[in-house]
């Protein structure tokens, strides 16, 4: 049986991991599209690292509040999710507050956030006697360990996030494109910003818990950048980004399974290859168009 036929088989052993990868690949670009719109692409680097710091802090809290933990305990996973979400949403709110003050550049604030989050991750893990083993899981993600229960949670949460993103698409677009115009139209900018930040926090937290910071960052940023090169309409921009992310996840999973590669890096590398190819094709088309004119 070929590798592709084996992957598509209903009895495939890693079916839950495959579906989990595709879900992360589809939903993260929908959120990442707003990073591109707000010209805050580097948030895709800082927020997953903040999420990782939150997970590491949860391990320390579990150690001191409950006692020694065993990897895979339900209570440990729930606490890690809470820490991840708290750090991600808290970081978003702090960055948004500084953005309104406008005293420093966006890149400087995000750079400091990333550096602090990375340092906190290492410090929290060093404070946990089980930190060395958990560091590997944080960096690589744990997609292959996806269970039917965690997949069901992923489907439910990501399904709700996607539904809200499309149901209030006009409001999110307006506050992202032009906040002043949104105020003129009577929109409650703070409310819509808060709801969008909540969706971003949930998506990144669950993405990092499922796939790790590297894969989450890759799918937040790379597919939207690729989609921006081929479409200018917002609806098609989001849909193309989601399709590219899902295709990269499936293709990366196939390559990793077929050639025995690390799963997460294979998915991100394939998404980046698509970006490079589309970028080269777009540049070539523009060059030919200028010569023709």
Secondary structure, 3 states (H helix, E strand, C coil): CCHHHHHHCCCCCCHHHHHHHHHHHHHHHHHHHHHHHCCCCCHHHHHHHHHHHHHHHHHHHHHHHCCCCCCCCHHHHHHHHHHHHHHHHHHHHHHHHHHHHCCCCHHHHHHHHHHHHHHHHHHHHHHCCCHHHHHHHHHHCCHHHCCHHHHHHHHHHHHHHHHHHHHCHHHHHHHHHCHHHHHHCCCCHHHHHHHHHHHHHHHHHHHHHHHCHHHHHHHHHHHHHHHHHHCCCHHHHHHHHHHHHHHHHHHHHHHHHHHCCCHHHHHHHHHHHHHHHHHHHHHHHHHHHHHHC
